[in-house]
Amino acid sequence: MTPPTSRTWSRRGTTPVIRVRGRSQRRFSIAALCCYKPGERSRLIYRPKRHTDHKSGGRKSFAWTEYRDLLIAAHQQLGGPIVLIWDNLNVHKDRRMKAFIDVQDWLTAYHLPSYAPDLNPVEGIWSILRRTSQANTAFTDPSHLMRRLRHGLRQIQYRSDIIDGCLTATGLILRSGSDGPYCEPPQHALL
């Protein structure tokens, strides 16, 4: 992973150059849920994963079963029904995932429009993570990267105002209805 650069310096008249070693073959994935409920503190539930067998043809991302397990853990932590709004990642639309969602009475899923990352609050979390925990850091090894990612996510996790800000940045408005909380676009937005 090429480290993001937020600030650099050099002698006057010299262009700063940042050298980064070649791409690593190690892979990490993080799945996250931004959880909102009117009148309660916003929460971030996440699961990082290191893919150790990707060189031998193993999976390089989360499987649908890992997303299922994350949803089950979120349901247990939140203690109530979940209205899931997520992007169109192929694993999110997997037939087995759809079948799992269909049989759960506590889970309702909606998909964001295609090519609309600006409506996904989790994209704001990734942006914050890149600009804070990863900025100006050349990671020495995969463990160093994973430690920084976990630390950064933990810092965000305890700051509900940051998680709320990620929802605000989407332009979506959280409302409370008879079926529970839901998000609606502002009056001027077209979905």
C-alpha positions in Angstrom: 0.0 0.0 0.0 1.4 3.3 -1.0 1.2 5.6 2.1 -0.9 8.7 1.7 1.1 11.9 2.2 -0.6 14.8 4.0 2.5 17.0 4.6 6.1 17.0 3.4 9.1 19.4 3.4 12.4 20.0 1.7 15.0 22.7 1.3 13.8 25.8 -0.5 14.0 25.4 -4.3 14.1 21.6 -4.1 11.0 19.5 -4.9 10.3 17.0 -2.2 10.4 13.4 -3.4 9.0 10.5 -1.4 10.4 7.1 -2.3 8.3 4.0 -1.5 9.4 0.4 -1.9 7.5 -1.8 -4.4 4.1 -3.2 -3.8 3.6 -5.8 -1.1 1.9 -9.0 -1.9 0.2 -9.1 1.5 -3.5 -8.2 1.6 -5.8 -6.7 4.2 -9.5 -6.1 4.2 -11.7 -4.2 6.6 -15.5 -4.4 6.7 -17.3 -1.7 8.7 -20.8 -0.7 9.6 -21.8 2.9 10.6 -24.7 2.4 12.9 -27.2 5.3 13.5 -30.3 5.5 15.6 -32.1 8.7 16.5 -31.5 9.7 20.1 -28.6 7.3 20.6 -24.9 7.5 20.2 -23.7 6.5 16.7 -21.5 3.5 16.5 -18.8 1.9 14.3 -18.6 -1.8 14.1 -15.7 -3.2 12.1 -13.7 -6.4 11.4 -10.2 -6.3 9.9 -8.8 -9.4 8.2 -5.4 -10.3 7.0 -5.4 -12.6 4.0 -2.5 -15.0 4.5 -3.2 -17.5 1.7 -3.8 -15.0 -1.2 -0.5 -16.0 -2.9 -1.7 -19.6 -3.3 -4.9 -18.6 -5.0 -6.9 -17.9 -1.8 -9.5 -15.3 -1.4 -8.4 -11.7 -1.4 -11.5 -10.1 0.1 -14.2 -10.9 2.6 -16.5 -13.8 1.8 -20.2 -13.5 2.1 -20.1 -15.7 5.3 -17.8 -13.1 6.9 -20.2 -10.3 6.1 -23.0 -12.5 7.5 -21.1 -13.0 10.7 -20.5 -9.2 10.9 -24.2 -8.6 10.6 -25.0 -11.2 13.2 -22.4 -9.6 15.6 -23.9 -6.2 14.9 -27.4 -7.4 15.7 -26.2 -8.9 19.0 -24.3 -5.7 19.9 -27.1 -3.3 19.0 -29.9 -5.5 20.4 -32.5 -4.6 17.8 -33.6 -4.7 14.2 -31.2 -3.5 11.5 -32.0 -1.6 8.4 -28.9 -2.1 6.2 -28.0 0.3 3.5 -25.0 -0.8 1.5 -23.2 -0.4 -1.8 -23.4 -2.8 -4.7 -20.3 -4.8 -4.0 -20.7 -8.2 -5.7 -20.5 -10.0 -2.3 -23.3 -7.9 -0.9 -25.5 -9.1 -3.9 -24.5 -12.7 -3.7 -27.5 -15.1 -3.9 -26.5 -16.7 -0.6 -26.3 -13.4 1.1 -29.7 -12.5 -0.3 -31.1 -15.8 1.0 -29.7 -15.1 4.5 -31.2 -11.6 4.6 -34.6 -12.9 3.4 -34.9 -15.3 6.3 -33.9 -12.8 9.0 -36.9 -11.0 10.5 -34.5 -8.5 12.2 -32.7 -7.5 9.0 -33.9 -5.4 6.0 -31.4 -4.5 3.3 -31.4 -1.7 0.7 -28.7 -1.0 -1.9 -27.4 2.4 -2.8 -27.5 3.4 -6.4 -24.6 2.3 -8.6 -21.6 4.5 -8.6 -22.7 6.6 -5.6 -19.9 6.3 -3.1 -20.8 9.8 -1.9 -24.0 8.4 -0.3 -22.1 5.8 1.7 -21.0 7.1 5.2 -18.4 4.3 5.5 -16.5 6.0 2.6 -16.0 8.9 5.0 -14.6 6.6 7.6 -12.0 5.3 5.1 -11.1 8.8 4.1 -10.5 9.9 7.7 -8.5 6.7 8.4 -6.2 7.4 5.4 -5.7 11.1 6.4 -5.0 10.3 10.1 -3.6 6.9 10.9 -1.9 6.2 7.6 -0.7 9.7 6.6 3.0 10.2 6.4 3.8 6.7 7.6 6.0 4.1 5.8 4.9 0.9 7.4 7.8 -1.4 8.3 5.8 -4.7 8.0 2.2 -5.9 7.8 1.9 -6.1 11.5 2.7 -2.4 11.8 0.1 -1.5 9.2 -2.6 -3.7 11.0 -1.7 -2.1 14.4 -2.1 1.4 13.0 -5.4 0.5 11.2 -6.9 -0.9 14.4 -5.7 2.0 16.5 -7.2 4.5 14.0 -10.5 2.6 13.8 -10.7 2.5 17.6 -10.1 6.3 17.8 -13.0 6.8 15.3 -15.1 4.3 17.1 -15.1 6.3 20.3 -16.0 9.6 18.6 -19.6 9.5 17.7 -19.4 13.1 16.4 -17.0 11.9 13.6 -19.4 9.0 12.7 -22.3 11.5 12.7 -20.3 13.8 10.4 -19.8 11.0 7.9 -23.6 10.6 7.6 -24.0 14.4 7.4 -21.4 14.5 4.5 -23.6 12.2 2.5 -26.5 14.6 2.6 -28.8 11.8 3.8 -31.2 12.7 6.7 -31.9 10.2 9.5 -35.6 10.0 10.3 -37.6 8.0 12.8 -40.6 6.1 11.4 -43.2 3.6 12.6 -40.9 0.8 11.3 -37.8 2.2 12.9 -35.1 4.6 11.8 -34.5 5.2 8.1 -32.4 7.5 5.9 -34.0 9.7 3.3 -32.4 12.0 0.7 -32.7 15.8 1.2 -35.4 17.5 -0.8 -33.1 18.7 -3.5 -31.3 15.3 -4.1 -32.2 12.9 -6.8 -31.5 9.2 -6.4 
